[in-house]
């Protein structure tokens, strides 16, 4: 690990270096403190892109959302 790696702590909502909180509580590593500070913005941007990706249709039948999730006998309808 490099001393020039940074993480965004999800518990404290702050940028940390290598000696920060547990890995499961943070996002990264990022190459700069500035990029680590934008971690939640990046997550929101990526989620927006994925939510609007025409190659995915998570709202249709068989999507796993609600009672019409495509399961008849407890197994997926692949």
N, C-alpha and C positions, 0 to 999 in steps of 0.2 A: 504494500500500500504506500502511496505517496503522501507526503506532507501537503501537497497541493490539491488534495481532494476534499470536497465539502459535501455535506448532507443537509437536508431540511428535516428537522425534528418535528414529527406530527404531534408529539405531546406538548412541547413548549412553544411551537410555532416560531422557531428561530433557526438560523444557520449554525451548524456545528462542524468542527474539524474531526479528525480521526478519533479523538477521545471523547466522543459524545455519547448519547443514549444508545440503547440496544438497537441492533440493526432492524429488528421488526417494527420499531417505532419511528423509522425515518426513511426518507426517499433519497436516492443517490447511489453512487457518488456523482458529483458534478465537478467539472474542471475549475470552476471559480465560485467564489462566495456569491457573486451576483447571480449566476445561473441557479445556484441552490436556492437563493431567495425567491426565484420565480417558479419554484417547483409546483406549487399549487395552481398557478396560472397555466403551466404546461399541462398538468393533469386535466384541467377544465377544457383547454383547447383540444387535447386529444380525445376526450370524451365527446365533445361536440362533433369532431370530425367523424368518429366512429358511429355516433348516433345518426348522422346524416349520410353515411356511406351507402350508396345505392346497391352495393354488392351484398349487403346484409339486410334482412327483413326480420327483425326480432318481434314484430307486432302481429305477424300472420299466424295461421293455424300451425300447430306443431312447434311454436316458439318457446313453450314452457311457461308462458304467462297465463295464469288463470286456468279455469276448468277445461278449456279447449286446447289442452297442451299436447294433443296427439297421442296420449297414452291410453291404450285400451285395456291391456292386460298387465300394466305396470312396466312395460318395456317401451323404449322409444320406437317410433314408426319409421326407422331408417330403411 
